[in-house]
Amino acid sequence: MTQASIFLLVRADDIGFSHAANAACMDVFTNGICRSVELMAPGPWFPEAVRMLKAHPHYDVGVHLTLTCEWDNLKWRPLSGASSITNADGYFYRAFRKSDHYPDEITLEASDWMPVDLEQEARAQIEMVRKHIPWVSHLTTHMGGLRDDPNFQSVVDKLATEYDLAVDVRAEGFERFRGFGENSQALSPAEKAATLRQSLETLPPGRWLHVDHPAYDTPETRAIHHIGYEGVAVDRQGVVEAWTDADVRAIIARRGIRLVSYADVRQGRL
């Protein structure tokens, strides 16, 4: 990396969770700046996501290990049937840790979850993704996981190593790039694009990771929400518009910002 080099890894999370997300995740790759996408094997729209991704084998894909489901009107279950990591209805818990928005709900952390069940489910998800997307390059965790729980993290680390999906972008010098600022959910789609343009104009040399969740503003997405995040459809439409914005792409080209993927990092192409 030369002194003036700027590397930007733009990652789209949650392909497979809805049709609107699937279409948007493909749009931001084919017409925008995204280079890596995270696939949720338990998601209800996983089969469609697989078909879309197979049509674009140069799109870098990660296993998005999914062990929670945060939405009020949409739920998913383990692929493996592992019971200690689900609620009484057999769905994943809403969250890993307690939230003020849902103070009476049991979380995964507060449950009697068993590492053997966690490993069984994580392994099932990895193998499902690899079965359909053999070029999968890395592993990430939906909603962050329980990073400071050694029992949780040891399972994730073990499987990432076993399946050769361990790509530590932080260890490779990547820092989080908050291209939409600190309160991105309050921005309209037009404001998101404008904020990203400004952020890119001043982005200093280095290695940067920009993560968000593209989806189209459709009736489907408007019905998906939870307390504290009611504007899902507008927020995620803004991600699509910003990541496909012609001026954003022009700034990246003019400044010589190099768009990279997790696969580029693991293969040393920086």
C-alpha positions as CSV (number, residue, x, y, z in Angstrom):
1,M,0.0,0.0,0.0
2,T,1.4,3.4,-1.0
3,Q,1.2,6.3,1.4
4,A,-1.8,7.8,-0.5
5,S,-3.7,4.5,-1.1
6,I,-7.4,4.4,0.0
7,F,-9.0,0.9,0.1
8,L,-12.8,0.7,0.7
9,L,-14.6,-2.6,1.5
10,V,-18.3,-2.0,1.1
11,R,-20.3,-4.9,2.6
12,A,-24.0,-5.5,2.2
13,D,-25.6,-7.5,5.1
14,D,-28.7,-9.7,5.2
15,I,-29.2,-11.0,1.7
16,G,-31.8,-13.8,2.1
17,F,-34.0,-12.1,4.6
18,S,-36.5,-10.6,2.2
19,H,-37.1,-10.3,-1.5
20,A,-36.6,-6.5,-1.4
21,A,-33.2,-7.1,0.3
22,N,-32.2,-9.7,-2.3
23,A,-32.9,-7.5,-5.3
24,A,-31.3,-4.5,-3.6
25,C,-28.1,-6.4,-2.6
26,M,-27.7,-7.4,-6.3
27,D,-28.3,-3.8,-7.5
28,V,-25.6,-2.3,-5.3
29,F,-23.1,-4.8,-6.7
30,T,-24.1,-4.6,-10.4
31,N,-24.8,-0.9,-10.4
32,G,-22.9,0.4,-7.4
33,I,-20.0,0.2,-5.0
34,C,-20.6,-2.9,-3.0
35,R,-18.2,-5.8,-3.3
36,S,-19.1,-8.3,-0.5
37,V,-22.5,-9.6,0.6
38,E,-23.5,-11.6,3.7
39,L,-25.9,-14.5,3.1
40,M,-28.3,-15.7,5.8
41,A,-29.0,-19.4,5.4
42,P,-32.1,-19.5,7.7
43,G,-33.6,-16.5,5.9
44,P,-37.0,-17.2,4.2
45,W,-35.7,-15.8,0.8
46,F,-32.5,-17.8,0.9
47,P,-33.4,-19.9,-2.3
48,E,-33.9,-16.7,-4.3
49,A,-30.7,-15.2,-3.0
50,V,-28.8,-18.3,-4.1
51,R,-30.2,-18.1,-7.6
52,M,-29.3,-14.4,-7.9
53,L,-25.8,-15.0,-6.6
54,K,-25.2,-17.9,-9.0
55,A,-25.8,-15.5,-11.9
56,H,-23.0,-13.3,-10.5
57,P,-20.2,-15.6,-9.4
58,H,-17.7,-12.6,-9.1
59,Y,-19.8,-11.2,-6.2
60,D,-17.9,-12.1,-3.0
61,V,-20.1,-13.9,-0.5
62,G,-19.8,-14.5,3.2
63,V,-21.7,-16.8,5.6
64,H,-23.7,-14.4,7.8
65,L,-24.1,-16.7,10.8
66,T,-27.7,-16.0,11.9
67,L,-28.6,-16.9,15.5
68,T,-31.2,-14.2,16.3
69,C,-34.2,-12.7,14.6
70,E,-34.9,-9.1,15.6
71,W,-38.2,-8.4,13.7
72,D,-41.8,-8.2,15.1
73,N,-43.6,-9.6,12.0
74,L,-40.9,-11.9,10.6
75,K,-39.2,-14.8,12.2
76,W,-36.9,-17.7,11.3
77,R,-35.8,-20.9,12.9
78,P,-32.6,-23.0,13.1
79,L,-31.8,-25.2,10.2
80,S,-30.6,-27.9,12.6
81,G,-33.5,-28.0,15.0
82,A,-31.2,-27.2,17.9
83,S,-33.5,-26.4,20.8
84,S,-31.5,-24.6,23.4
85,I,-30.9,-21.6,21.1
86,T,-34.6,-20.9,20.4
87,N,-37.6,-19.5,22.3
88,A,-40.7,-21.4,23.3
89,D,-42.1,-21.1,19.8
90,G,-39.0,-22.6,18.2
91,Y,-37.8,-19.3,16.7
92,F,-34.4,-17.7,17.3
93,Y,-34.4,-15.2,20.1
94,R,-34.9,-11.6,19.2
95,A,-31.5,-10.5,20.5
96,F,-28.3,-11.7,22.1
97,R,-28.6,-9.3,25.0
98,K,-31.4,-7.5,26.8
99,S,-32.9,-4.4,25.2
100,D,-34.8,-1.5,26.9
101,H,-37.3,-1.8,24.1
102,Y,-38.2,-5.4,25.0
103,P,-37.4,-5.6,28.8
104,D,-39.5,-8.7,29.4
105,E,-38.2,-10.9,26.6
106,I,-35.7,-13.7,27.2
107,T,-32.5,-13.2,25.2
108,L,-30.0,-15.8,24.0
109,E,-27.5,-14.7,26.6
110,A,-30.0,-15.2,29.4
111,S,-31.2,-18.6,28.2
112,D,-29.7,-22.0,28.9
113,W,-28.1,-22.2,25.5
114,M,-25.6,-25.0,24.9
115,P,-22.4,-24.6,23.0
116,V,-23.0,-28.0,21.3
117,D,-26.3,-26.7,19.9
118,L,-24.7,-23.5,18.8
119,E,-22.0,-25.4,17.0
120,Q,-24.6,-27.8,15.4
121,E,-26.5,-24.8,14.0
122,A,-23.5,-22.8,12.9
123,R,-22.1,-25.9,11.1
124,A,-25.5,-26.4,9.4
125,Q,-25.6,-22.9,8.1
126,I,-22.0,-22.9,6.9
127,E,-22.6,-26.2,5.0
128,M,-25.8,-25.0,3.5
129,V,-24.2,-21.8,2.1
130,R,-21.1,-23.8,0.8
131,K,-23.4,-26.3,-0.8
132,H,-25.0,-23.7,-3.0
133,I,-22.3,-21.0,-3.1
134,P,-19.0,-22.8,-3.3
135,W,-16.9,-19.7,-3.7
136,V,-18.0,-18.3,-0.2
137,S,-14.9,-16.7,1.3
138,H,-15.6,-15.6,4.9
139,L,-17.8,-15.7,8.0
140,T,-19.5,-12.9,9.8
141,T,-22.2,-12.9,12.5
142,H,-25.6,-11.3,12.3
143,M,-26.2,-8.7,15.0
144,G,-22.6,-9.1,16.2
145,G,-23.0,-12.2,18.4
146,L,-21.6,-12.5,21.9
147,R,-18.1,-11.5,21.2
148,D,-17.0,-11.3,24.8
149,D,-18.5,-14.7,25.8
150,P,-15.6,-17.2,25.4
151,N,-18.0,-20.1,25.0
152,F,-19.7,-18.4,22.1
153,Q,-16.7,-17.0,20.4
154,S,-14.7,-20.2,20.7
155,V,-17.4,-22.0,18.6
156,V,-17.4,-19.3,16.0
157,D,-13.6,-19.2,15.8
158,K,-13.3,-23.0,15.6
159,L,-15.7,-23.3,12.7
160,A,-14.3,-20.3,10.8
161,T,-10.9,-22.0,11.0
162,E,-12.2,-25.4,10.2
163,Y,-14.0,-24.3,7.1
164,D,-11.3,-21.8,6.1
165,L,-13.6,-18.8,6.4
166,A,-11.5,-16.8,8.9
167,V,-10.8,-13.3,7.4
168,D,-9.9,-10.8,10.1
169,V,-10.1,-7.4,8.3
170,R,-9.3,-5.6,11.5
171,A,-6.0,-7.5,11.8
172,E,-5.4,-6.4,8.2
173,G,-5.7,-2.7,9.2
174,F,-9.3,-2.0,8.3
175,E,-11.2,0.6,10.3
176,R,-14.9,1.2,10.4
177,F,-16.0,3.9,7.9
178,R,-19.3,5.5,9.0
179,G,-20.1,7.0,5.6
180,F,-23.6,8.1,6.7
181,G,-22.5,9.7,9.9
182,E,-23.6,8.7,13.5
183,N,-27.4,9.0,13.1
184,S,-27.9,7.5,9.7
185,Q,-31.5,6.3,10.3
186,A,-32.6,9.9,10.6
187,L,-31.5,10.7,7.1
188,S,-33.7,10.6,4.0
189,P,-32.4,8.7,0.9
190,A,-31.3,12.0,-0.6
191,E,-29.5,13.0,2.6
192,K,-27.8,9.7,2.8
193,A,-26.3,10.0,-0.7
194,A,-25.2,13.6,0.0
195,T,-23.6,12.6,3.3
196,L,-21.8,9.7,1.7
197,R,-20.4,12.0,-1.0
198,Q,-19.1,14.4,1.6
199,S,-17.6,11.6,3.6
200,L,-15.8,10.1,0.6
201,E,-14.4,13.5,-0.4
202,T,-12.6,13.7,2.9
203,L,-11.8,10.0,3.5
204,P,-8.1,9.8,4.3
205,P,-5.6,7.2,3.1
206,G,-6.0,3.8,4.8
207,R,-8.2,0.7,4.8
208,W,-11.8,1.2,5.5
209,L,-14.8,-1.1,6.1
210,H,-18.3,0.3,5.3
211,V,-21.2,-2.0,6.4
212,D,-24.9,-1.5,5.9
213,H,-28.2,-3.1,4.9
214,P,-29.6,-2.3,1.4
215,A,-33.3,-3.1,0.7
216,Y,-36.0,-1.4,-1.4
217,D,-38.8,0.6,0.1
218,T,-41.7,-1.7,-0.7
219,P,-44.8,-2.9,1.1
220,E,-42.9,-5.9,2.1
221,T,-40.1,-3.9,3.8
222,R,-42.6,-1.5,5.4
223,A,-44.1,-4.4,7.2
224,I,-40.7,-5.4,8.7
225,H,-39.7,-3.5,11.8
226,H,-39.2,-3.6,15.6
227,I,-39.5,-1.1,18.4
228,G,-36.7,1.5,18.0
229,Y,-36.4,0.8,14.3
230,E,-39.7,1.5,12.6
231,G,-38.3,3.2,9.5
232,V,-36.6,0.2,8.0
233,A,-37.9,0.7,4.5
234,V,-36.8,4.3,4.1
235,D,-33.5,3.8,5.8
236,R,-32.5,0.8,3.6
237,Q,-33.7,2.4,0.4
238,G,-31.3,5.2,1.3
239,V,-28.5,2.8,1.4
240,V,-29.4,1.6,-2.1
241,E,-29.6,5.1,-3.5
242,A,-26.3,6.2,-1.9
243,W,-24.3,3.1,-3.0
244,T,-25.5,3.4,-6.6
245,D,-25.3,7.2,-6.8
246,A,-23.5,8.4,-9.9
247,D,-21.7,11.2,-8.0
248,V,-20.6,8.7,-5.3
249,R,-19.1,6.5,-8.0
250,A,-17.5,9.5,-9.7
251,I,-15.8,10.6,-6.4
252,I,-14.4,7.1,-5.9
253,A,-13.0,7.1,-9.4
254,R,-11.6,10.6,-9.2
255,R,-9.9,10.0,-5.9
256,G,-8.6,6.6,-6.9
257,I,-10.4,4.9,-4.1
258,R,-10.0,1.1,-4.6
259,L,-13.1,-1.0,-3.9
260,V,-12.1,-4.3,-2.5
261,S,-13.8,-7.4,-1.0
262,Y,-13.1,-9.9,1.7
263,A,-11.9,-12.3,-1.0
264,D,-9.3,-9.6,-2.0
265,V,-8.1,-9.3,1.6
266,R,-7.8,-13.1,2.1
267,Q,-5.9,-13.5,-1.2
268,G,-3.6,-10.6,-0.6
269,R,-4.7,-8.5,-3.5
270,L,-4.4,-5.2,-1.7
